[in-house]
Amino acid sequence: MDFKVGQVIKLKKQHPCGTNQWEILRVGMDFKLKCKGCNHEVMVTRKLVEKNFKGFIEEE
């Protein structure tokens, strides 16, 4: 999959704040994601992101 910094993605599971939209801050073996609901930042493996990926969010 082709992920780029700045894209907003949708994942299967929700964050505890209630949203499942994440902004990509870093791409590599690990991804750094920022929750669009509460701005919490997390580091997750590429494998986990690709497994739980549901689609890209188009921002206006």
C-alpha positions in Angstrom: 0.0 0.0 0.0 1.1 3.5 -0.7 0.8 5.7 2.4 2.0 9.3 2.5 2.6 11.8 5.3 -0.4 14.1 5.7 -3.0 11.6 4.5 -6.0 10.9 6.7 -7.0 7.2 7.0 -9.8 5.3 8.5 -9.1 2.2 10.7 -11.4 -0.6 11.8 -11.3 0.0 15.5 -12.2 3.3 17.2 -10.0 5.2 19.5 -11.4 5.6 23.0 -12.4 9.2 22.2 -14.9 7.8 19.6 -13.3 8.5 16.2 -11.5 6.1 13.8 -9.9 8.8 11.7 -6.1 9.2 11.9 -3.6 11.5 10.3 -0.3 10.0 9.2 2.7 11.9 10.7 5.5 9.3 9.9 5.8 6.4 7.4 8.3 3.5 7.6 8.4 0.2 9.4 6.4 2.0 12.1 3.7 4.6 11.5 3.2 7.6 13.7 -0.5 8.5 13.7 -2.4 11.4 15.2 -6.1 10.9 16.3 -8.3 13.5 14.5 -10.7 13.5 17.5 -8.4 14.2 20.5 -4.9 14.8 18.8 -3.3 11.9 20.7 -0.2 10.5 18.9 0.7 6.8 18.8 3.3 4.7 17.1 2.1 1.5 15.5 3.7 -1.1 13.2 3.1 -1.0 9.4 1.6 -4.6 9.7 -1.0 -3.4 12.2 -2.0 -0.4 10.1 -2.3 -2.4 6.9 -4.4 -5.1 8.7 -6.8 -2.5 10.2 -6.9 -0.1 7.2 -10.5 0.7 5.9 -9.9 3.6 3.5 -8.7 7.1 2.9 -10.6 10.1 4.1 -11.0 13.0 1.6 -10.5 16.3 3.3 -11.9 19.5 2.0 
